[in-house]
């Protein structure tokens, strides 16, 4: 097993470490989903932007029974970006290997979304997200005012990750242990 990188290590080292650690973790999706459902119901949320899980990510698809879920389609022209669509329209495989809506699926505006569930390789305790390097969510959500919840196995929540000014930070972290607010610097 690789040792956890130092906080100032390059993101590439962190991604390698997180992928290796994640490959040996149990699938705790049912626990994560139960915690998320309680959290979202408690805040009166109805419409949620969720992700189609890659191998090793907690699968949040079961939330579609209780919430109106939306999902994304990755688009690469004119530059990488995400469009939002109804969950059930995801019927074709993406280049990443998960189901996505077809190119002609009706789009849903981000302004109608109340909460966003974000996947990651890792998060730190202050909400910094270590994504896969494409910057899709960083470009989609800079002005989003709803709830942002990072979803990740608890073993992949670390004290600190390298961050750049454009990197998205979430407000809450959901793990198999529950959903909790992140700790912002200067706030305990």
Buried (B, 14 or more C-beta within 10 A) or exposed (E): EEEBBEEEBEBEBBBBBBBEBBEEBEBBBEBBBBBBBEBBEEEEBEBBBBBBBBEBBBBBBBBBEBBBBBBBBBBEEEEEBBBBBBBEBBEEEBEEEBBBBEEEBEEBEBEEBBBBBBBBBBBBBBBBBBBBEBBBBBBBBEEBEBBBBBBBBBBBBBEEBBBEEEBBBBBBBBBBBBBBEBBEEEEE
